[in-house]
Amino acid sequence: MANSNFGSVNRAAGVIDQAAFDAGLRAHMVRVYNYMASGLALSGIVALGIFSSAEIASLFFEMQGGSVVGLNILGWVAILAPLGLLLLVSARAAQMSVGAVQAVYWVVTGLMGVSLSLLLFRYTGASVARTFFVTAAAFGALSLYGYTTKRDLTAVGKFLFMGLIGIILAGLVNMFWPSGTMSFIISVAGVLIFAGLIAYDTQKIKEQYAGAWGSDAAEKVAIFGALSLYLDFVNLFQFLMMFLGQRR
């Protein structure tokens, strides 16, 4: 009888632990999406501010007749700085405090607004808004799939990462030897790769939460998860603009 009671207690404790874990996971995902949405909002505000003010735009771009004809030194710094910050935070993530990680996140998403403002100068506002909503709908469906699927996407993620390296190298080659066909192939590949990464990164965020559950690292895990989804969203948006955007 004692063993039977002990087994019942263990089963009850397991149910309580699972319920607490599931509730914590849902709260964690909400926190991730809130960070991501706030980052997108900050990027959008920065981009709109630059586009709306010729004085601010001239701080980053060489302007001619209201159009961008090139980048100045500050513009290059603003566009390349997020990459440097991402490399820094990936190398020192374990040593950084939550406050430091948050600061890097807001700086990165704010600076990304500078490069995103180029889309506003290049494409009509209506096509930018339309493509944004298409991207948001696709993101929602793909992230939901990554969250709910029972399939292990690890192998898919490795394949997508190799594809990402491929389009980066192809993009560098295309910068020096421009080709319309190559640009089209890169754009198609970019849409497919970042669509897949949204599902993969969502599943990875769930797994990372399981490893950080009950520890002080959960908040940093949420920020890093938001950053990965933010980058997936922004890159998917930019590649879709190449197909759906209407030039001014």
C-alpha positions in Angstrom: 0.0 0.0 0.0 2.9 2.4 0.8 4.5 1.7 -2.6 1.2 2.4 -4.3 0.7 5.7 -2.5 4.3 6.7 -3.3 3.7 6.0 -7.0 0.5 8.1 -7.0 2.4 11.0 -5.4 5.2 10.7 -8.1 2.6 10.7 -10.9 0.8 13.7 -9.4 4.1 15.5 -9.0 4.9 14.7 -12.7 1.6 16.1 -13.8 2.2 19.3 -11.8 5.7 19.7 -13.1 4.5 19.2 -16.7 1.7 21.7 -16.2 4.2 24.2 -14.8 6.6 23.6 -17.7 3.9 24.0 -20.3 2.6 27.3 -18.7 6.2 28.5 -18.5 6.8 27.7 -22.1 3.8 29.6 -23.3 4.8 32.6 -21.2 8.4 32.3 -22.6 7.1 32.2 -26.2 4.9 35.3 -25.6 8.0 37.1 -24.2 10.0 36.1 -27.3 7.3 37.4 -29.7 6.9 40.6 -27.7 10.7 41.3 -27.9 10.6 40.5 -31.6 7.6 42.7 -32.3 9.1 45.6 -30.2 12.3 45.2 -32.2 10.4 45.4 -35.5 8.6 48.4 -34.3 11.8 50.2 -33.3 13.3 49.4 -36.7 10.2 50.7 -38.5 10.2 53.9 -36.5 13.9 54.5 -37.3 13.4 53.7 -41.0 10.3 56.0 -41.2 12.2 58.8 -39.4 15.1 58.7 -41.8 12.8 58.5 -44.9 10.7 61.4 -43.6 13.6 63.8 -42.9 16.0 64.8 -45.6 18.3 66.2 -42.8 18.4 62.8 -41.0 18.8 60.9 -44.3 21.8 63.0 -45.2 23.6 61.8 -42.1 23.7 58.3 -43.5 23.3 58.6 -47.3 24.5 60.6 -50.2 21.3 62.2 -51.4 20.4 63.6 -54.9 16.9 65.0 -55.7 15.4 63.2 -52.8 16.9 59.8 -53.8 19.7 57.8 -52.3 22.7 57.6 -54.6 25.2 56.1 -52.1 26.3 55.6 -48.5 28.6 57.9 -46.6 30.9 56.8 -43.8 28.3 57.0 -41.1 25.9 55.0 -43.3 28.4 52.2 -43.8 29.1 52.1 -40.0 25.4 52.0 -39.2 24.8 49.1 -41.7 27.8 47.0 -40.8 27.7 47.6 -37.0 24.8 45.1 -36.4 27.0 42.3 -37.9 29.9 43.2 -35.5 27.5 43.3 -32.5 26.0 39.9 -33.4 29.5 38.4 -33.6 30.4 40.0 -30.3 27.3 38.7 -28.5 27.6 35.2 -30.0 31.2 35.0 -28.6 30.5 36.4 -25.2 26.9 35.4 -24.6 27.6 33.4 -21.5 29.6 36.2 -19.8 27.1 39.0 -20.6 24.4 40.1 -18.2 20.7 40.2 -19.1 20.9 44.0 -19.3 23.9 43.9 -21.6 22.1 41.5 -23.9 19.0 43.6 -23.9 21.1 46.7 -24.8 22.7 44.9 -27.7 19.3 43.8 -29.0 17.9 47.3 -29.0 21.0 48.7 -30.6 20.9 46.1 -33.3 17.2 46.5 -34.1 17.6 50.3 -34.1 20.5 50.2 -36.5 18.7 47.8 -38.7 16.2 50.6 -39.3 18.9 52.5 -41.2 19.3 49.7 -43.8 15.5 49.1 -43.9 15.0 52.8 -44.7 16.6 52.1 -48.1 13.5 50.0 -49.0 11.3 53.1 -48.4 13.4 55.2 -50.8 13.4 52.4 -53.4 9.8 51.1 -53.3 6.4 52.7 -53.0 4.9 52.9 -49.5 1.9 50.8 -50.5 4.0 47.9 -51.8 6.2 48.0 -48.6 3.1 47.8 -46.4 1.6 45.0 -48.5 4.8 43.0 -48.5 5.1 43.5 -44.7 1.7 42.0 -44.1 2.4 39.1 -46.5 5.6 38.5 -44.5 3.8 38.7 -41.2 1.2 36.1 -42.3 3.9 33.8 -43.6 5.9 34.2 -40.4 2.8 33.4 -38.3 2.1 30.2 -40.2 5.7 29.0 -40.3 6.4 29.8 -36.7 3.2 28.0 -35.6 4.4 24.9 -37.6 7.8 25.0 -35.9 6.1 25.3 -32.5 3.6 22.4 -33.0 5.4 19.9 -35.3 6.6 16.7 -33.8 9.2 16.3 -36.5 12.8 17.0 -35.5 14.0 19.9 -37.7 17.7 19.7 -36.8 18.8 18.1 -40.1 16.7 20.7 -42.0 18.3 23.5 -40.0 21.8 22.3 -40.9 20.8 22.1 -44.6 19.3 25.7 -44.4 22.5 27.0 -42.7 24.6 25.6 -45.6 22.2 27.3 -48.0 22.5 30.5 -46.1 26.3 30.4 -46.5 25.8 29.7 -50.2 23.6 32.7 -50.9 26.0 35.0 -48.9 28.9 33.9 -51.1 26.7 34.2 -54.2 25.7 37.7 -53.2 29.3 38.7 -52.8 30.1 37.4 -56.2 27.1 39.1 -57.7 28.2 42.5 -56.2 31.4 42.4 -58.4 29.9 40.6 -61.4 26.2 41.7 -61.5 23.8 39.3 -63.1 20.0 39.6 -63.3 19.6 35.8 -63.4 21.9 35.3 -60.4 20.0 38.0 -58.5 16.7 36.2 -59.2 18.1 32.8 -58.1 19.5 34.4 -54.9 16.1 36.0 -54.1 14.2 32.7 -54.6 16.8 30.8 -52.5 16.6 33.5 -49.8 12.8 33.3 -49.5 12.9 29.5 -49.2 15.9 29.5 -46.7 14.5 32.1 -44.4 11.0 30.6 -44.5 12.5 27.3 -43.4 14.6 29.0 -40.7 11.5 30.6 -39.1 10.1 27.1 -38.4 13.5 25.7 -37.4 14.4 28.6 -35.0 10.9 28.4 -33.4 11.5 24.8 -32.6 15.0 25.5 -31.4 13.6 28.2 -29.0 11.4 25.6 -27.4 14.4 23.3 -26.9 16.5 26.1 -25.5 13.7 26.9 -23.0 13.7 23.3 -21.8 17.4 23.6 -21.1 17.0 26.9 -19.3 13.8 26.1 -17.4 14.0 27.2 -13.8 17.4 29.0 -14.2 18.4 32.6 -14.5 19.3 32.1 -18.1 15.7 32.0 -19.3 15.5 35.8 -20.0 18.7 35.7 -22.1 17.4 32.7 -24.0 14.2 34.7 -24.7 16.2 37.7 -26.1 18.4 35.5 -28.2 15.4 33.7 -29.5 13.7 37.0 -30.4 16.8 38.1 -32.2 17.0 35.0 -34.3 13.3 35.3 -35.3 13.7 39.1 -35.9 16.5 38.4 -38.3 14.5 35.7 -40.1 11.6 38.0 -40.5 13.6 41.0 -41.7 15.5 38.9 -44.3 12.4 37.2 -45.5 10.7 40.6 -45.9 13.7 42.0 -47.8 13.8 39.0 -50.2 10.0 39.2 -50.8 10.3 42.9 -51.5 12.4 41.9 -54.6 9.3 40.1 -56.0 6.4 42.1 -54.6 7.9 45.6 -54.3 6.9 48.3 -56.8 9.8 50.7 -57.5 9.3 54.5 -57.2 
